[in-house]
Amino acid sequence: MVDKVKILTAEEIRRALMRMAHEVIERNRGIDNVVFVGIITRGVFLARRLAEFVGMIEGKKPPVGELDVGPYRDDEKRCNEDRTRINFSIDEKTVLLVDDVLFTGRTVRAALDALSDRGRPQCVQLAVLVDRGHRELPIRPDFVGKNLPTSKNRERVNVNLKEIDGEDAVYIIHLEE
């Protein structure tokens, strides 16, 4: 038996992203030098939404790219096909890297490697919808929708987005021992 509990509703996700948009603008004193890069798959949709909110606030939307970290993974079977789509320069830009869940930090490490192959950003900031802790690498997000302490081995966090799953919600799944 698996216990599944909704942690964030669609409205709570919307509010978290709106708050994060304000924080991004404030931290960077605007968005003139900021580009958004979402980690494939769910990070891309969250980056697009975050960019929309920033655009509503600032009157202009930052560019959004898609980053495939599969070829750069060290903890899973590597994928040779690179589906990255970044149609703008990241050189001397502030790159806002966006993902759904931050856990061990290995995905972010792979993303940093992938970004370095594509240019030299002025700095990289990290935005995540959910930070569940349990880092294996010294990585800390700059912007967080929700901190959600979890058990390392007995719980999993699932982010559902309407673009993929038909609904917006974040679930914590308690696994059997």
Residue pairs with C-beta under 8 A, 6 or more apart in sequence:
1 176
2 173
2 174
2 175
2 176
3 173
3 174
4 171
4 172
4 173
4 174
5 171
5 172
5 173
5 174
6 169
6 170
6 171
7 130
7 146
7 148
7 157
7 170
7 171
7 172
8 16
8 129
8 130
8 145
8 146
8 169
8 170
9 168
9 169
10 162
10 167
10 168
10 169
12 146
13 129
13 145
13 168
13 169
13 170
14 168
16 129
16 145
16 146
17 46
17 49
17 50
17 53
17 129
17 145
18 53
19 145
20 50
20 53
20 127
20 143
20 144
20 145
21 50
21 53
21 54
21 57
22 57
23 143
24 31
24 34
24 50
24 54
24 96
24 125
24 127
24 143
25 31
25 54
25 57
25 58
27 125
27 142
27 143
28 34
28 94
28 125
30 58
31 54
31 58
31 60
31 62
33 92
33 93
33 94
33 122
34 62
34 93
34 94
34 95
34 96
35 62
35 63
35 64
35 65
35 88
35 90
35 93
35 94
35 95
35 96
36 47
36 48
36 50
36 51
36 62
36 63
36 64
36 65
36 95
36 96
36 98
37 47
37 64
37 65
37 66
37 67
37 86
37 90
37 95
37 96
37 97
37 98
37 111
37 115
38 44
38 45
38 46
38 47
38 48
38 64
38 65
38 66
38 67
38 98
38 99
39 67
39 69
39 97
39 98
39 99
39 107
39 111
40 66
40 67
40 68
40 69
40 70
40 83
40 84
41 164
42 99
42 100
42 159
42 161
42 164
43 67
43 97
43 98
43 99
43 100
44 64
44 66
44 98
45 161
45 163
45 164
46 98
46 99
46 100
46 127
46 129
46 161
47 64
47 96
47 98
48 64
50 96
50 98
50 127
51 61
51 62
51 63
51 64
52 61
54 61
54 62
55 61
55 62
62 96
63 87
63 88
65 84
65 85
65 86
65 87
65 88
66 83
66 84
66 85
66 86
67 84
67 86
67 97
67 111
67 114
67 115
68 79
68 81
68 82
68 83
68 84
68 114
69 107
69 110
69 111
69 113
69 114
70 78
70 79
70 81
70 82
70 83
71 78
71 79
71 80
71 81
71 82
71 114
72 78
72 110
72 111
72 113
72 114
73 79
73 106
73 107
73 110
74 106
74 109
74 110
75 104
75 106
84 114
84 118
86 118
89 119
90 115
90 118
90 119
90 120
90 121
91 119
91 120
91 121
92 120
92 121
92 122
93 121
93 122
94 121
94 122
94 123
94 124
94 125
95 115
95 121
95 123
95 124
95 125
96 125
96 126
96 127
96 143
97 108
97 111
97 112
97 115
97 124
97 125
97 126
97 127
98 126
98 127
98 128
99 107
99 108
99 111
99 126
99 127
99 128
99 129
100 128
100 129
100 130
100 159
100 161
101 128
101 129
101 130
101 131
101 132
101 157
101 159
102 108
102 126
102 128
102 130
102 131
102 132
102 139
102 141
102 144
103 132
103 133
103 134
103 135
103 157
104 134
104 135
104 136
104 137
105 135
105 136
105 137
105 138
105 139
106 136
106 137
108 126
108 137
108 139
109 137
109 139
112 124
115 121
115 124
125 142
125 143
126 139
126 140
126 141
126 142
126 143
127 141
127 142
127 143
127 144
128 141
128 143
128 144
128 145
129 144
129 145
129 146
129 159
129 170
130 144
130 145
130 146
130 147
130 148
130 157
130 159
130 170
131 141
131 144
131 146
131 147
131 148
132 148
132 149
132 150
132 157
133 147
133 149
133 150
134 150
134 152
146 170
148 157
148 170
148 172
150 157
150 172
153 175
154 174
154 175
154 177
155 172
155 173
155 174
155 175
156 172
156 173
156 175
157 170
157 171
157 172
157 173
158 170
158 171
158 172
158 173
159 170
160 166
160 167
160 168
160 169
160 170
160 171
161 168
162 168
